[in-house]
């Protein structure tokens, strides 16, 4: 898992860098999100906005990502390499 954190930290960021989560896209597209709680160095993960599903009475709109803590910042993924076969 430490290798994953190092890879993320080494990833070139867009010129705007990390942005507040309030500015993240809410169109269902995925992006890299970050959150920190008082007890850790932070959480990185893939996130996206999910709308409330009318067919599910327990559904709520919110950030869909693998942690219980709310993301605080986001950054778009870089473009994929063009020479991938």
N, C-alpha and C positions, 0 to 999 in steps of 0.2 A: 504494500500500500504506500510505503514511503516513496517508491519509484514513481507512482502516479502523481503524488504531490509535487515532486521535483519536475516532472514532465509538464505539469500545468504551470508551474512557476516559470519555466523556461519558454513557454509558448509565447510567440510574438503577439502582442495585443494590438488591436486597432488604435489609431491615433487618439481617439477619445479616451481609451483606457477603461477602467472599471467605472460603471455608472450606477446611480441609485436605482434600486429595484422599481421605483415608481415610474421610471422611464422605459422599462422593459416592454417588449412587444406583447400584445395580448391577442395575437392572431393565431395562436396554436403553434408557432414556430419554436424550435428548441434553441437554447443558449446555455452558456456556462454560468452558473450562479455560485454565490459565496455567502456564507453566514458565519458568525462567530458567537459562541456562547461564553459565559464567564469562566468556564473550566477547560477550554481547549484552545488550540491554535487556529481553529476554523474548519469549516466544511466546504468542500467543492463538489458540485454535482451538475448533471444535466437537468434543466428545468424548463417548464413551459406553463402558460396560463391555461387553466381548464374552466370552462363555463359550467354553470349549474345545469344538470341534466333533469329535465322536467319529468322523465319517466321514473326517476329515482328520488323518493321523498327525502332521503338522507344526504343527497348530493348538495354540495355548496360550491360556489365559484371560488377559485383560489389558485395558488401556486402548486403545481404538481411536480414534486421532486422527492428524493429518497430520505429526507430528514424531517423530524418533527418541528425543528426550529425554522422560523420564517426567513427566507433569503433576504439579504440586505443590499446586495450589489449584483450586477450582471455584466457580461461582456459577450458580444457575438462570437461565434466560432470563426476561425480563419477559413478562407476558401480552401477547398481540398486541392491536393496536388493535381496538376494537369496531366502528368505522365503516368497515372495509375492505369494499369491494364487489367 
